[in-house]
Each structure stands twice: as C-alpha cells, then as structure tokens.
Amino acid sequence: MQMNKNIESICKTFTTLVGKVTAKKLFLGYGLYHSESLMFGIYHCDTDRLFIRAESDSLVKYIKSLGAKQWIKGEPTSAISYYYSVPESIKQNHHLYQRVLIASISELKEKRTLEELNRKNRLREMVNFSLKHERLLAKVGIPDVKTFRSVGPITTYVRLKKKMLPISKKFFWVLVGALKNKLVEALTENEKKAALNMLNKALIKEGLKPIRFKESK
C-alpha cells in the first residue's frame, strides 16, 4: 500500500529531529512510532492534522502553552484523549519542534520502564509462581517480589501455616526455588535439607509441627 505523501514527509522530518520514525496505518490515519514500538504521534489524513501524545500534567501544560489543543473530535477514547494537535508555530520552529517531540518520546520511555519494573515486581513472574501463589502470599502481607525477598521463604511459610491457609509440605520447595530462581525439580538434596532444617527451627519456635524430610519430597 502506498503511503500518504504527507506522512512520508513527516517521517523524514521527525527522523531528522529525533532519530528513526516510522508510520503504520490506523483506521483514522497513521500512527507515528519511534524505535518501532513507541507510538508518540498520529497523523489524521482527513484533516491533515498532526497530534502528539502527552500524559503528564507538566507536558500537557507545556504544549498547551504553545497552542496545542486536545483531540476532542467526536467521542475520544482514553487513548486518543492523550493526543494534542501541533500548531504551525511549533512546526516552523526547528528547535521547539524537536524539544516537544523529545519530551513526548521521553515520557513514553519512562512509562514503559516503570511498567516493566512493576511487571518484574509481580510475584507471578517468579519461577514456580502463578497468580494463585501471588494471591496466597498477599493474604500474609507479601504483595510483591521485593517484599518476598525481604521476608524469605521460611517466614513466608510460617505465616501461611499460622494463618491455617491450605498449603502442602511441597509448597515450601516452591518458595525456596522461587527465591533461588530454580524450578522445584532443580533443587539439590543438600539445598532442601539445609532449607528444611532452618524451617523446622522456625516452626518449632512458633509452636508448629516440624516437617520430616522424607515427607517433603
């Protein structure tokens, strides 16, 4: 499919200003992408208008002060409402244009980085864990990976037992393996014995029944 000549020109201009920019056809025009994955702009073919993405209060306030207007044509979706028209006064100022584009792209990069960090901090992302484990640990005050690493598998198991939550003896290996980034099957006998020895000391201290090693395999 032949690309609209206007969007070709826009891509060339943007590539000069911020690095490689590509365009992909959308139902309402073209999406403008930086680094192949960050959509920071939309070109609306019917109106020949260019829109730049802005979410933070500071960026929205800044581009509005430059004359940008929020996309309000029709019933905007939550995504479209984050886009603002680029007035000619910005397009005609090379340095200002570049500054606005970089600000939009930087905001998207920061958002993606934060989302990735949040994803990595979800318990379900750990080895051996699933959403079921994540929900179970949340019941004993362990909502994320950071907290689990701080609490450790022994205290986690003891908390679950004291709450009389439905966990088997094998569940302890799930916890130990997750912290070591190992599948349960990859844990060695020595690793299991050492971990179980420490667990039993903690269980006895709390008045709970210890676990025999042969029963925990």
N, C-alpha and C positions, 0 to 999 in steps of 0.2 A: 504494500500500500504506500502510495506516495505521500510524503509528509508535507503538511501545510508550509508554504514558503516563509510565512511569518515566524512559525515556531523554529524553523531551521535557523533563521537569523537570530532569534532569541537564544537558542542553544549556543551558537557561536559566540555571541556577546557574553553570555554567562560563563562559558568555558574560559574566555579571556580573563574574566574578573575573579573567578573562584576555583578554577580547575574544571575537569571534565564534567559536563552536564548533558544528560540525555533526556529524551522525551518519550512518553508512552501514551497511546491513545486512550482517552477516557470517554465516557458517554457524553460529557459536556465540553470536551476539548482535549487538551493534552496535560498530562502530569509531568512536572519537571523534576528530575532526580539528580542528586549529587552522589557520587560514589556508587551509582547503580541501585541504591536502595533507599536513600533518604529523599522522600518527596517533599520539597520545600516550596513548590510553586505550582500554579495551574494557569494555563492559557485558555481563555474562553473564546472559542472560534467565532461564535455568532456575534459577539460584541467587540471582538478584537481587544480584549482587556486582559491584563496580566495581574495575577494575585499571588501574594507572598504569605507564607504561613507564619503566624506569630501566636504564641500562647501565654507567655509570661506577662504579667502586668507591666513590667518595665519596658519590654519590647513593644507591646501594643501601644503604650502611651507614647513611646518614641516615634513609631511610624505614623501614628495618628497626628502627631505634632507636625509631621512632614506633609500632611494632606491625604494620607491613606484612609480609605473607607472600608468598613467591614462588609463582607459579602452578605447581602440581605435579600437578594433577588429570589422571589418565590419563598419556599419554606426551607431554610437552610438546615442541613443535617448538622450534628455536633461537629463533624469533621470540617465541613465547608465553612462553618461559622468561625473557624480559626484562620481563615484566609482574608487578606486585605488587599484592596486594589492598589496598584503602584501608579501614582500620578506622574505626569510628564516632567514635573520639576525634579523628581528623583532620577528618572531615566536620562535626563540631559546633564546630570552632574555625575561624572565618572566615579569620583571618589565616594560620593554619598551613596550612589547605587551599589558600589562594591561593599560599603560598610553595612548597608541594610541586608544584602544577600548573605554576607558572612555571619551576621547576627542571627539570622533565621536558621542557617545551617548549623551553627554552633549550638543553638538551643535544642535542635533536634538530636544532635550528637550527645549532648548532656542527658537528654531524656532517655535515649536508648541505653546509655551507660548505666543510668540509675535503674532502669528496668532489668538490665542484665544482672546487676548486683542484687536486686531484690529476688530475681529468679534463683540465683545461686544460693540465696539465704533460705530458700524454702526447703523444709525437711524432705519433702517428697523427691527432691532432686538427688538425695544422697544414695549411695549404694545400699541395696537391700530394702530401702524405704519406698512407701507408696503413700497415696493420700490417706489410706487407712491408718498408717503409722503416724502420719502428721497430725491427724485428728486425735489420736490416742494420747500422744505426748502433750498436746495442747491442754489436755484435761489436768495435767500435773504441772502447769506453768512453764512448759517448754514449747514456745511457739515457732522457733526458728533454729537454723543451724548454729548460729553464734551462741545462743543460749545452751543448746545441746552440748557443744564443745566445752563450754564453761562448766556445765553440770556433770557431764561424763556419763557413761553407760551404767555404772554401778548405782549412783544416786538416782538416776532416772528409773532404773528397775525397782529400786527400793520404794520410790514414790508411788509407782504403779501398784506394787504389792500392797502398800499401806492403804491405798485407795480402793483395794479389792477389785481392781479392774481385771478384765479377762485376758490374762497373758499366760502363755505357757513357758516352761523352762527354756525351750528353744528360742524364745523371744530374746533372751539375753544375748545369744550369739548374733542375732540381728543387730542389736545395739552396738556390740563390740565391733562387729565387722564394718558397720557404717562409719564409726569413728576412725577406723584404720583404713577406710576406703577399700575394703576387701569383701568379696562375696563370702557368705557364711561357709560355703564349701572350701574356701581357700584358707580358712583359719587353721593353724597348726595345732597339734595336741598340746604343745608347750604353751602356746598363746591362750588356749582355752583354760588349761589348768591354772595358769597364773591369774587370769581374769576371774575365774570362779573362786579361787582362794580369797581374793580381795572382796568379792561379792558376799561370800558366806560370812566373813567378818562383819560386814555392814548389816547383813540380815540379822545375825545373832544380836548385834548391838541394839537393833530396833525391836527385838523380841519376836522375830520372824523365823520360820523354819529354814535351815540351810538346805542347799541342793547338793546331792551326791553327783559326782562327775559322770558315772555311768548312766545316770538318768537324764543327763542333759545333752546327750549326743543326738 
